[in-house]
Amino acid sequence: MHLCLVDLEEGFRMMSRVEGIEPGRVAIGDPVVAVLIEHAGAPLVVFHPNGEGV
């Protein structure tokens, strides 16, 4: 698992992970979208690349 910090448009930062892309291809400033998944029976917010700039 690869952790990242995501700066949200709402003005705060959250720790999560970017899924659906090789870790070496993720760069600072890449646009992402939030996705809810279930992990260990609880909801978890992860991010996927949104297709722009990736």
mmCIF file of the N, C-alpha and C atoms, coordinates in Angstrom:
data_MODEL
# 
_entry.id   MODEL 
# 
loop_
_atom_site.group_PDB 
_atom_site.id 
_atom_site.type_symbol 
_atom_site.label_atom_id 
_atom_site.label_alt_id 
_atom_site.label_comp_id 
_atom_site.label_asym_id 
_atom_site.label_entity_id 
_atom_site.label_seq_id 
_atom_site.pdbx_PDB_ins_code 
_atom_site.Cartn_x 
_atom_site.Cartn_y 
_atom_site.Cartn_z 
_atom_site.occupancy 
_atom_site.B_iso_or_equiv 
_atom_site.pdbx_formal_charge 
_atom_site.auth_seq_id 
_atom_site.auth_comp_id 
_atom_site.auth_asym_id 
_atom_site.auth_atom_id 
_atom_site.pdbx_PDB_model_num 
ATOM 1   N N  . MET A 1 1  ? 0.848   -1.177 0.000   1.00 0.00 ? 1  MET A N  1 
ATOM 2   C CA . MET A 1 1  ? 0.000   0.000  0.000   1.00 0.00 ? 1  MET A CA 1 
ATOM 3   C C  . MET A 1 1  ? 0.894   1.242  0.000   1.00 0.00 ? 1  MET A C  1 
ATOM 4   N N  . HIS A 1 2  ? 0.511   2.236  -0.789  1.00 0.00 ? 2  HIS A N  1 
ATOM 5   C CA . HIS A 1 2  ? 1.269   3.475  -0.893  1.00 0.00 ? 2  HIS A CA 1 
ATOM 6   C C  . HIS A 1 2  ? 0.424   4.622  -0.378  1.00 0.00 ? 2  HIS A C  1 
ATOM 7   N N  . LEU A 1 3  ? 0.911   5.305  0.620   1.00 0.00 ? 3  LEU A N  1 
ATOM 8   C CA . LEU A 1 3  ? 0.179   6.427  1.206   1.00 0.00 ? 3  LEU A CA 1 
ATOM 9   C C  . LEU A 1 3  ? 0.487   7.712  0.468   1.00 0.00 ? 3  LEU A C  1 
ATOM 10  N N  . CYS A 1 4  ? -0.485  8.629  0.492   1.00 0.00 ? 4  CYS A N  1 
ATOM 11  C CA . CYS A 1 4  ? -0.283  9.934  -0.121  1.00 0.00 ? 4  CYS A CA 1 
ATOM 12  C C  . CYS A 1 4  ? -1.057  10.977 0.682   1.00 0.00 ? 4  CYS A C  1 
ATOM 13  N N  . LEU A 1 5  ? -0.719  12.223 0.456   1.00 0.00 ? 5  LEU A N  1 
ATOM 14  C CA . LEU A 1 5  ? -1.478  13.349 0.992   1.00 0.00 ? 5  LEU A CA 1 
ATOM 15  C C  . LEU A 1 5  ? -2.170  14.007 -0.184  1.00 0.00 ? 5  LEU A C  1 
ATOM 16  N N  . VAL A 1 6  ? -3.478  14.203 -0.070  1.00 0.00 ? 6  VAL A N  1 
ATOM 17  C CA . VAL A 1 6  ? -4.262  14.787 -1.147  1.00 0.00 ? 6  VAL A CA 1 
ATOM 18  C C  . VAL A 1 6  ? -4.800  16.129 -0.667  1.00 0.00 ? 6  VAL A C  1 
ATOM 19  N N  . ASP A 1 7  ? -4.489  17.191 -1.414  1.00 0.00 ? 7  ASP A N  1 
ATOM 20  C CA . ASP A 1 7  ? -5.035  18.521 -1.130  1.00 0.00 ? 7  ASP A CA 1 
ATOM 21  C C  . ASP A 1 7  ? -6.376  18.644 -1.834  1.00 0.00 ? 7  ASP A C  1 
ATOM 22  N N  . LEU A 1 8  ? -7.432  18.819 -1.064  1.00 0.00 ? 8  LEU A N  1 
ATOM 23  C CA . LEU A 1 8  ? -8.774  18.905 -1.624  1.00 0.00 ? 8  LEU A CA 1 
ATOM 24  C C  . LEU A 1 8  ? -9.120  20.342 -1.978  1.00 0.00 ? 8  LEU A C  1 
ATOM 25  N N  . GLU A 1 9  ? -9.993  20.513 -2.969  1.00 0.00 ? 9  GLU A N  1 
ATOM 26  C CA . GLU A 1 9  ? -10.420 21.845 -3.388  1.00 0.00 ? 9  GLU A CA 1 
ATOM 27  C C  . GLU A 1 9  ? -11.081 22.619 -2.251  1.00 0.00 ? 9  GLU A C  1 
ATOM 28  N N  . GLU A 1 10 ? -11.642 21.901 -1.294  1.00 0.00 ? 10 GLU A N  1 
ATOM 29  C CA . GLU A 1 10 ? -12.314 22.540 -0.156  1.00 0.00 ? 10 GLU A CA 1 
ATOM 30  C C  . GLU A 1 10 ? -11.333 23.172 0.818   1.00 0.00 ? 10 GLU A C  1 
ATOM 31  N N  . GLY A 1 11 ? -10.035 22.945 0.614   1.00 0.00 ? 11 GLY A N  1 
ATOM 32  C CA . GLY A 1 11 ? -9.039  23.632 1.414   1.00 0.00 ? 11 GLY A CA 1 
ATOM 33  C C  . GLY A 1 11 ? -8.381  22.820 2.510   1.00 0.00 ? 11 GLY A C  1 
ATOM 34  N N  . PHE A 1 12 ? -8.681  21.539 2.608   1.00 0.00 ? 12 PHE A N  1 
ATOM 35  C CA . PHE A 1 12 ? -7.983  20.744 3.612   1.00 0.00 ? 12 PHE A CA 1 
ATOM 36  C C  . PHE A 1 12 ? -7.242  19.599 2.941   1.00 0.00 ? 12 PHE A C  1 
ATOM 37  N N  . ARG A 1 13 ? -6.400  18.931 3.697   1.00 0.00 ? 13 ARG A N  1 
ATOM 38  C CA . ARG A 1 13 ? -5.541  17.858 3.194   1.00 0.00 ? 13 ARG A CA 1 
ATOM 39  C C  . ARG A 1 13 ? -5.901  16.576 3.932   1.00 0.00 ? 13 ARG A C  1 
ATOM 40  N N  . MET A 1 14 ? -5.923  15.465 3.195   1.00 0.00 ? 14 MET A N  1 
ATOM 41  C CA . MET A 1 14 ? -6.191  14.189 3.861   1.00 0.00 ? 14 MET A CA 1 
ATOM 42  C C  . MET A 1 14 ? -5.196  13.130 3.408   1.00 0.00 ? 14 MET A C  1 
ATOM 43  N N  . MET A 1 15 ? -4.890  12.218 4.320   1.00 0.00 ? 15 MET A N  1 
ATOM 44  C CA . MET A 1 15 ? -4.009  11.104 4.021   1.00 0.00 ? 15 MET A CA 1 
ATOM 45  C C  . MET A 1 15 ? -4.872  9.958  3.493   1.00 0.00 ? 15 MET A C  1 
ATOM 46  N N  . SER A 1 16 ? -4.441  9.345  2.426   1.00 0.00 ? 16 SER A N  1 
ATOM 47  C CA . SER A 1 16 ? -5.169  8.227  1.833   1.00 0.00 ? 16 SER A CA 1 
ATOM 48  C C  . SER A 1 16 ? -4.209  7.454  0.946   1.00 0.00 ? 16 SER A C  1 
ATOM 49  N N  . ARG A 1 17 ? -4.727  6.916  -0.149  1.00 0.00 ? 17 ARG A N  1 
ATOM 50  C CA . ARG A 1 17 ? -3.896  6.250  -1.148  1.00 0.00 ? 17 ARG A CA 1 
ATOM 51  C C  . ARG A 1 17 ? -4.533  6.442  -2.521  1.00 0.00 ? 17 ARG A C  1 
ATOM 52  N N  . VAL A 1 18 ? -3.699  6.370  -3.553  1.00 0.00 ? 18 VAL A N  1 
ATOM 53  C CA . VAL A 1 18 ? -4.172  6.450  -4.934  1.00 0.00 ? 18 VAL A CA 1 
ATOM 54  C C  . VAL A 1 18 ? -4.123  5.037  -5.495  1.00 0.00 ? 18 VAL A C  1 
ATOM 55  N N  . GLU A 1 19 ? -5.260  4.552  -5.967  1.00 0.00 ? 19 GLU A N  1 
ATOM 56  C CA . GLU A 1 19 ? -5.349  3.211  -6.528  1.00 0.00 ? 19 GLU A CA 1 
ATOM 57  C C  . GLU A 1 19 ? -5.607  3.288  -8.021  1.00 0.00 ? 19 GLU A C  1 
ATOM 58  N N  . GLY A 1 20 ? -5.348  2.201  -8.715  1.00 0.00 ? 20 GLY A N  1 
ATOM 59  C CA . GLY A 1 20 ? -5.633  2.139  -10.136 1.00 0.00 ? 20 GLY A CA 1 
ATOM 60  C C  . GLY A 1 20 ? -4.522  2.672  -11.019 1.00 0.00 ? 20 GLY A C  1 
ATOM 61  N N  . ILE A 1 21 ? -3.341  2.886  -10.450 1.00 0.00 ? 21 ILE A N  1 
ATOM 62  C CA . ILE A 1 21 ? -2.198  3.379  -11.208 1.00 0.00 ? 21 ILE A CA 1 
ATOM 63  C C  . ILE A 1 21 ? -0.929  2.908  -10.495 1.00 0.00 ? 21 ILE A C  1 
ATOM 64  N N  . GLU A 1 22 ? 0.103   2.648  -11.260 1.00 0.00 ? 22 GLU A N  1 
ATOM 65  C CA . GLU A 1 22 ? 1.373   2.236  -10.658 1.00 0.00 ? 22 GLU A CA 1 
ATOM 66  C C  . GLU A 1 22 ? 1.917   3.376  -9.796  1.00 0.00 ? 22 GLU A C  1 
ATOM 67  N N  . PRO A 1 23 ? 2.444   3.068  -8.612  1.00 0.00 ? 23 PRO A N  1 
ATOM 68  C CA . PRO A 1 23 ? 2.936   4.115  -7.709  1.00 0.00 ? 23 PRO A CA 1 
ATOM 69  C C  . PRO A 1 23 ? 3.952   5.060  -8.356  1.00 0.00 ? 23 PRO A C  1 
ATOM 70  N N  . GLY A 1 24 ? 4.810   4.556  -9.229  1.00 0.00 ? 24 GLY A N  1 
ATOM 71  C CA . GLY A 1 24 ? 5.817   5.387  -9.868  1.00 0.00 ? 24 GLY A CA 1 
ATOM 72  C C  . GLY A 1 24 ? 5.253   6.361  -10.895 1.00 0.00 ? 24 GLY A C  1 
ATOM 73  N N  . ARG A 1 25 ? 3.996   6.188  -11.281 1.00 0.00 ? 25 ARG A N  1 
ATOM 74  C CA . ARG A 1 25 ? 3.382   7.075  -12.267 1.00 0.00 ? 25 ARG A CA 1 
ATOM 75  C C  . ARG A 1 25 ? 2.580   8.204  -11.622 1.00 0.00 ? 25 ARG A C  1 
ATOM 76  N N  . VAL A 1 26 ? 2.398   8.173  -10.325 1.00 0.00 ? 26 VAL A N  1 
ATOM 77  C CA . VAL A 1 26 ? 1.667   9.232  -9.628  1.00 0.00 ? 26 VAL A CA 1 
ATOM 78  C C  . VAL A 1 26 ? 2.626   10.383 -9.359  1.00 0.00 ? 26 VAL A C  1 
ATOM 79  N N  . ALA A 1 27 ? 2.193   11.596 -9.685  1.00 0.00 ? 27 ALA A N  1 
ATOM 80  C CA . ALA A 1 27 ? 3.043   12.768 -9.479  1.00 0.00 ? 27 ALA A CA 1 
ATOM 81  C C  . ALA A 1 27 ? 2.286   13.840 -8.711  1.00 0.00 ? 27 ALA A C  1 
ATOM 82  N N  . ILE A 1 28 ? 3.013   14.670 -8.014  1.00 0.00 ? 28 ILE A N  1 
ATOM 83  C CA . ILE A 1 28 ? 2.411   15.806 -7.314  1.00 0.00 ? 28 ILE A CA 1 
ATOM 84  C C  . ILE A 1 28 ? 1.658   16.650 -8.331  1.00 0.00 ? 28 ILE A C  1 
ATOM 85  N N  . GLY A 1 29 ? 0.428   16.975 -8.001  1.00 0.00 ? 29 GLY A N  1 
ATOM 86  C CA . GLY A 1 29 ? -0.391  17.802 -8.873  1.00 0.00 ? 29 GLY A CA 1 
ATOM 87  C C  . GLY A 1 29 ? -1.319  17.019 -9.783  1.00 0.00 ? 29 GLY A C  1 
ATOM 88  N N  . ASP A 1 30 ? -1.162  15.690 -9.867  1.00 0.00 ? 30 ASP A N  1 
ATOM 89  C CA . ASP A 1 30 ? -2.073  14.894 -10.689 1.00 0.00 ? 30 ASP A CA 1 
ATOM 90  C C  . ASP A 1 30 ? -3.492  14.992 -10.136 1.00 0.00 ? 30 ASP A C  1 
ATOM 91  N N  . PRO A 1 31 ? -4.477  15.230 -10.994 1.00 0.00 ? 31 PRO A N  1 
ATOM 92  C CA . PRO A 1 31 ? -5.862  15.292 -10.520 1.00 0.00 ? 31 PRO A CA 1 
ATOM 93  C C  . PRO A 1 31 ? -6.384  13.899 -10.191 1.00 0.00 ? 31 PRO A C  1 
ATOM 94  N N  . VAL A 1 32 ? -7.137  13.791 -9.120  1.00 0.00 ? 32 VAL A N  1 
ATOM 95  C CA . VAL A 1 32 ? -7.711  12.523 -8.675  1.00 0.00 ? 32 VAL A CA 1 
ATOM 96  C C  . VAL A 1 32 ? -9.166  12.734 -8.281  1.00 0.00 ? 32 VAL A C  1 
ATOM 97  N N  . VAL A 1 33 ? -9.895  11.627 -8.174  1.00 0.00 ? 33 VAL A N  1 
ATOM 98  C CA . VAL A 1 33 ? -11.277 11.666 -7.697  1.00 0.00 ? 33 VAL A CA 1 
ATOM 99  C C  . VAL A 1 33 ? -11.410 10.711 -6.518  1.00 0.00 ? 33 VAL A C  1 
ATOM 100 N N  . ALA A 1 34 ? -12.245 11.071 -5.562  1.00 0.00 ? 34 ALA A N  1 
ATOM 101 C CA . ALA A 1 34 ? -12.466 10.243 -4.373  1.00 0.00 ? 34 ALA A CA 1 
ATOM 102 C C  . ALA A 1 34 ? -13.427 9.107  -4.699  1.00 0.00 ? 34 ALA A C  1 
ATOM 103 N N  . VAL A 1 35 ? -13.137 7.929  -4.129  1.00 0.00 ? 35 VAL A N  1 
ATOM 104 C CA . VAL A 1 35 ? -13.969 6.745  -4.293  1.00 0.00 ? 35 VAL A CA 1 
ATOM 105 C C  . VAL A 1 35 ? -14.116 6.110  -2.912  1.00 0.00 ? 35 VAL A C  1 
ATOM 106 N N  . LEU A 1 36 ? -15.330 5.711  -2.562  1.00 0.00 ? 36 LEU A N  1 
ATOM 107 C CA . LEU A 1 36 ? -15.558 4.997  -1.306  1.00 0.00 ? 36 LEU A CA 1 
ATOM 108 C C  . LEU A 1 36 ? -15.463 3.505  -1.556  1.00 0.00 ? 36 LEU A C  1 
ATOM 109 N N  . ILE A 1 37 ? -14.663 2.813  -0.734  1.00 0.00 ? 37 ILE A N  1 
ATOM 110 C CA . ILE A 1 37 ? -14.575 1.359  -0.797  1.00 0.00 ? 37 ILE A CA 1 
ATOM 111 C C  . ILE A 1 37 ? -14.851 0.820  0.600   1.00 0.00 ? 37 ILE A C  1 
ATOM 112 N N  . GLU A 1 38 ? -15.022 -0.490 0.696   1.00 0.00 ? 38 GLU A N  1 
ATOM 113 C CA . GLU A 1 38 ? -15.169 -1.114 2.001   1.00 0.00 ? 38 GLU A CA 1 
ATOM 114 C C  . GLU A 1 38 ? -13.877 -1.833 2.341   1.00 0.00 ? 38 GLU A C  1 
ATOM 115 N N  . HIS A 1 39 ? -13.374 -1.592 3.532   1.00 0.00 ? 39 HIS A N  1 
ATOM 116 C CA . HIS A 1 39 ? -12.136 -2.228 3.995   1.00 0.00 ? 39 HIS A CA 1 
ATOM 117 C C  . HIS A 1 39 ? -12.359 -2.675 5.428   1.00 0.00 ? 39 HIS A C  1 
ATOM 118 N N  . ALA A 1 40 ? -12.209 -3.963 5.681   1.00 0.00 ? 40 ALA A N  1 
ATOM 119 C CA . ALA A 1 40 ? -12.400 -4.540 7.021   1.00 0.00 ? 40 ALA A CA 1 
ATOM 120 C C  . ALA A 1 40 ? -13.775 -4.184 7.574   1.00 0.00 ? 40 ALA A C  1 
ATOM 121 N N  . GLY A 1 41 ? -14.778 -4.162 6.693   1.00 0.00 ? 41 GLY A N  1 
ATOM 122 C CA . GLY A 1 41 ? -16.148 -3.905 7.126   1.00 0.00 ? 41 GLY A CA 1 
ATOM 123 C C  . GLY A 1 41 ? -16.504 -2.451 7.366   1.00 0.00 ? 41 GLY A C  1 
ATOM 124 N N  . ALA A 1 42 ? -15.597 -1.539 7.033   1.00 0.00 ? 42 ALA A N  1 
ATOM 125 C CA . ALA A 1 42 ? -15.850 -0.107 7.254   1.00 0.00 ? 42 ALA A CA 1 
ATOM 126 C C  . ALA A 1 42 ? -15.597 0.661  5.957   1.00 0.00 ? 42 ALA A C  1 
ATOM 127 N N  . PRO A 1 43 ? -16.274 1.790  5.767   1.00 0.00 ? 43 PRO A N  1 
ATOM 128 C CA . PRO A 1 43 ? -16.012 2.590  4.562   1.00 0.00 ? 43 PRO A CA 1 
ATOM 129 C C  . PRO A 1 43 ? -14.650 3.253  4.634   1.00 0.00 ? 43 PRO A C  1 
ATOM 130 N N  . LEU A 1 44 ? -14.013 3.381  3.468   1.00 0.00 ? 44 LEU A N  1 
ATOM 131 C CA . LEU A 1 44 ? -12.690 3.985  3.374   1.00 0.00 ? 44 LEU A CA 1 
ATOM 132 C C  . LEU A 1 44 ? -12.649 4.829  2.103   1.00 0.00 ? 44 LEU A C  1 
ATOM 133 N N  . VAL A 1 45 ? -12.129 6.044  2.212   1.00 0.00 ? 45 VAL A N  1 
ATOM 134 C CA . VAL A 1 45 ? -11.979 6.919  1.052   1.00 0.00 ? 45 VAL A CA 1 
ATOM 135 C C  . VAL A 1 45 ? -10.596 6.691  0.451   1.00 0.00 ? 45 VAL A C  1 
ATOM 136 N N  . VAL A 1 46 ? -10.566 6.324  -0.837  1.00 0.00 ? 46 VAL A N  1 
ATOM 137 C CA . VAL A 1 46 ? -9.327  6.220  -1.594  1.00 0.00 ? 46 VAL A CA 1 
ATOM 138 C C  . VAL A 1 46 ? -9.484  7.110  -2.821  1.00 0.00 ? 46 VAL A C  1 
ATOM 139 N N  . PHE A 1 47 ? -8.420  7.275  -3.581  1.00 0.00 ? 47 PHE A N  1 
ATOM 140 C CA . PHE A 1 47 ? -8.470  8.143  -4.753  1.00 0.00 ? 47 PHE A CA 1 
ATOM 141 C C  . PHE A 1 47 ? -8.048  7.370  -5.988  1.00 0.00 ? 47 PHE A C  1 
ATOM 142 N N  . HIS A 1 48 ? -8.674  7.718  -7.114  1.00 0.00 ? 48 HIS A N  1 
ATOM 143 C CA . HIS A 1 48 ? -8.326  7.171  -8.416  1.00 0.00 ? 48 HIS A CA 1 
ATOM 144 C C  . HIS A 1 48 ? -7.933  8.314  -9.319  1.00 0.00 ? 48 HIS A C  1 
ATOM 145 N N  . PRO A 1 49 ? -7.011  8.071  -10.258 1.00 0.00 ? 49 PRO A N  1 
ATOM 146 C CA . PRO A 1 49 ? -6.687  9.127  -11.223 1.00 0.00 ? 49 PRO A CA 1 
ATOM 147 C C  . PRO A 1 49 ? -7.938  9.440  -12.029 1.00 0.00 ? 49 PRO A C  1 
ATOM 148 N N  . ASN A 1 50 ? -8.146  10.718 -12.366 1.00 0.00 ? 50 ASN A N  1 
ATOM 149 C CA . ASN A 1 50 ? -9.353  11.052 -13.109 1.00 0.00 ? 50 ASN A CA 1 
ATOM 150 C C  . ASN A 1 50 ? -9.145  11.078 -14.608 1.00 0.00 ? 50 ASN A C  1 
ATOM 151 N N  . GLY A 1 51 ? -7.968  10.672 -15.082 1.00 0.00 ? 51 GLY A N  1 
ATOM 152 C CA . GLY A 1 51 ? -7.727  10.578 -16.513 1.00 0.00 ? 51 GLY A CA 1 
ATOM 153 C C  . GLY A 1 51 ? -7.042  11.777 -17.111 1.00 0.00 ? 51 GLY A C  1 
ATOM 154 N N  . GLU A 1 52 ? -7.028  12.902 -16.420 1.00 0.00 ? 52 GLU A N  1 
ATOM 155 C CA . GLU A 1 52 ? -6.360  14.089 -16.918 1.00 0.00 ? 52 GLU A CA 1 
ATOM 156 C C  . GLU A 1 52 ? -4.931  14.117 -16.393 1.00 0.00 ? 52 GLU A C  1 
ATOM 157 N N  . GLY A 1 53 ? -3.984  14.263 -17.247 1.00 0.00 ? 53 GLY A N  1 
ATOM 158 C CA . GLY A 1 53 ? -2.592  14.423 -16.820 1.00 0.00 ? 53 GLY A CA 1 
ATOM 159 C C  . GLY A 1 53 ? -1.915  13.165 -16.354 1.00 0.00 ? 53 GLY A C  1 
ATOM 160 N N  . VAL A 1 54 ? -2.574  12.016 -16.494 1.00 0.00 ? 54 VAL A N  1 
ATOM 161 C CA . VAL A 1 54 ? -1.986  10.745 -16.037 1.00 0.00 ? 54 VAL A CA 1 
ATOM 162 C C  . VAL A 1 54 ? -1.628  9.910  -17.238 1.00 0.00 ? 54 VAL A C  1 
# 
